[in-house]
């Protein structure tokens, strides 16, 4: 999603809108320009709607933190329709439980900061719709010195939303619905339906021409002793690849996608392929006839001239591990270092669904970055707690 404009509003702001209504459809070609007063009213409505949406998303994020208000207090501050209030109340309670679980596994989050980037506003009569992207930072419980030593300061996520409002009889706007775009990957941290994610459909992959045989055993998840000082850096002098460039690419493009490449409906493996390419992986093949073979890995000017292995998680596994031998499967996920790749089979159905790259490692914990939904530096501990049934494949790149 491309960004039209960006505003930051103080957390929890509860601003009532004006009663003015903005009609955007059916305007005759010879109509007179809107008066300054009408334009002012329209801007006031857009500003108020943006504030309401951001305040609501901030409330959700706050529920995950160790300094959260009670769900009841947060619901009382919500400006929403009756049905939406009931739904949000359930969500806030679920987010509180999620925050408690995260605190148990790795300390949780100390605070949250939410900004919104509005890409489209439509106001017609007494209904309004915002297309926006939630940009959230969830701060981790590390000191400034620990951050200087390599700890991530925060986890970041970017989630598109369609947020709708209804205008009440008193002219105030009320939140009536919120639909987050969460298809294809792990449920974003500020959402609650994180039980065994399912794969999306548009990843550019398919059944390979060859019979691949059996995968390696899934990587173990039992914690390793004595890794507290492991920085996760791999010695680049022993490799023809630049791990630093892989990580730098993921850090730069985790959110604002690189316009030099296509974005897929399920974009996680496409993103990791781009990072591997930035770090020195050379394409193999390129002919259209080679597209369905896992022996090749290349990006073409269209989806139909790009190999399955470029953007599909299952196909990528077979190219990276078996055919090119550019990776090997680690026996334990905690052995991953920066620029290593983690793949997940959510339902243990022997088909890999999701691909991520390690962008930080601190005191033995890898932090993962991925597209769909766009997330930067989420701890492995949280991912394992979200998806306890998954099979994991940790690739040493």
Secondary structure, 3 states (H helix, E strand, C coil): CCCCEEECCCCCCCCCCCCCCCCCCCCCCCCCCCCHHHHHHHHHHHHHHHHHHHHHHHHHHHCCECCCCCHHHHHHCCCECHHHHHHHHHHHHHHHHHHHHHHHHHCCEEEEEEEEEEEEEEEECCEEEEEEEEEEEEEECCCHHHHHCCCCCEEEEEEEEEEEEEECCCCCEEEEEEEECCCCCCCCCCCCCCCCCCCCCCCCCCCCCCCCCCCCCCCECCCCCCCCCCCCCCCHHHCCCCHHHHHHHHHHHCCCCCCCCCCCCCCHHHHHHHHHHHCCCCCECCCHHHCCCCCCECCCCCHHHCCHHHHCHHHHHHHHHHHCCCCEECCEHHHCCCCCEEEEECCCCCCCCEEEEEEEEECCEEEEEECCCEEEEEEHHHHHHHCCCCEEEEEEC
